[in-house]
Structures are given as C-alpha cells and as structure tokens.
Amino acid sequence: MKQQSSTVVQITTECVEICSPPDAAIQGGHDMRKLIYAVLRIDNEWRVICERRHIGHFETQNQAIVLGAALVREALEAGCEAELLVLDRAGKLVGERFTPSPPHADGQPLDA
C-alpha cells in the first residue's frame, strides 16, 4: 500500500488550503466558493485532482474515493459548495454536488 493514514490527514488539510479560492466571490450576500475534486486513474495509480493539483497516490479507486469524500466533507464544513467527480467503468466522469447545511439561528449548522 502506497498511502499511509497519517499522510492522508496531512494531504487533506493541505488540499483545502490549496484549493480554496483566495478571494471568494460574494453574490447576493452568499459566498459562492465551490471546490471540485476528481478521482482519476493516471498511469498505474489513482489520484484525487483539485485545481490542477494531484493529491495522493493510491493503488485502488476506493482509497482515492475515501480521500475525495473527506475533502468534500471538509469543504462543506468550511461553508463551500463541493463536487466529487469519479471515473466510472466506461471512462466517463460522473459526479455529485454537495452544498453546506444552512446555519441555525444560533449559528450552528442544522445537522450539528
């Protein structure tokens, strides 16, 4: 196995900082930041790609998807929209979009 769990945590933290747009566009009072992560096979390994940066080197697609899901979760917690694209067996990218939970009256997310 090429990837260690402690490295995944470090990579996850670094990616959110790397991929977060420095100046988020504000439109209509809403923060319009959106992060897109893609799980792709490059050469003989799986990687997560964000903003043209390659994150991690994985032997299996499932390992890369786990990191991609963790990155999406962190993006949502930071108040960003996120999209996770995964290469399917036919070679097409299929994705799912996620939006952060709206805050409750006390400032906490509804699902907290």
N, C-alpha and C positions, 0 to 999 in steps of 0.2 A: 504494500500500500504506500503510495507516494505522499499522502496528505496526513498530517497529524492534527488532532483536535485543537491543541493549543494554537497551532498556526492558523486554523480556520477562524478562531476568535479574533486573532490579530488582523487577519485579512479582512474580516467582516467590519471591524471598527475602521480600518484604513479606507475601505471602499466607500463607506457612507461619507467620509470626509472628502475623498477624491471625487466622487460622483455628484455630490451636492452642488448645484449651481451656486456660484458665489453671490450673485445678486438675483434673488428670486423675483420673478415678475409678479407684481401685485395688480390684479384687475378686479374692479368692483369690490375692493376690500378683502378679496380672497387671495391667499398665497397659491400661485399656480405652478409650484415646483413639481416636476414629475421625473422619476427615475425609471429607466428601462434597463432590465437585466435580461441577458440571453444566455441560455445553456446550449453550447455548440460543441461539436466534435471537430478538433483541429489536429491534424496529423493523427497520432495514435492515442490521443488523450481528450478528456472532456474538460471544458473550461467555462467559467462564467465571465461574460463580457459586459462591461458597463462603460459608456462614454469612451469607446475605443481602447479600453484598458482590459487586459486579460487578468483574471483573478483566479488563482489556484490551478493545480494540475491534478486531475482525478482519473482514476482507472475506469470508473463506471459513471454512467449518466446519473444514476440515483445519488451518488455522492455529490455531484455538481448541483443537482436539484435541491438537495438539503441546504447547501450554502446559499443558493439563489432564494430559497424561501426565507432563510434567516435574514438576508439582506432586505427583502421586501418587508418583513416584519419590522426591522429597524427603521426603514424609510417611513412606514406608516406611523410608528411611534414618534418620529420627528415631525409629523404633520405633512408629509409629502404623499402625493399620489405615486403609485408604482405599478409597473407592468413586468410580468415574468413571461418570457418567450422561451419555448422549449422545442428543440428539433425533434419531429416525430419520425416514425419508421420510414415514411415516404420521402423524407428530406425536406419537409415543409415546416416553417416556424409557426407554431400555434401558441397563443398567449391568453393570458387572463389579466384584466386590470383590477387594481385594488385602490380604494380611496380610504383615507383615515376616518375614524369614527368622529362624529361631531362632539365637541365638548359639552358636558352637562353644565347646568347653571353654576356649580361650584368650581368649574374649570377642569374637572376630571372627565376623561372620556367616558361615554355611556357604558362601554363594556369593561370598565376597570372595576 
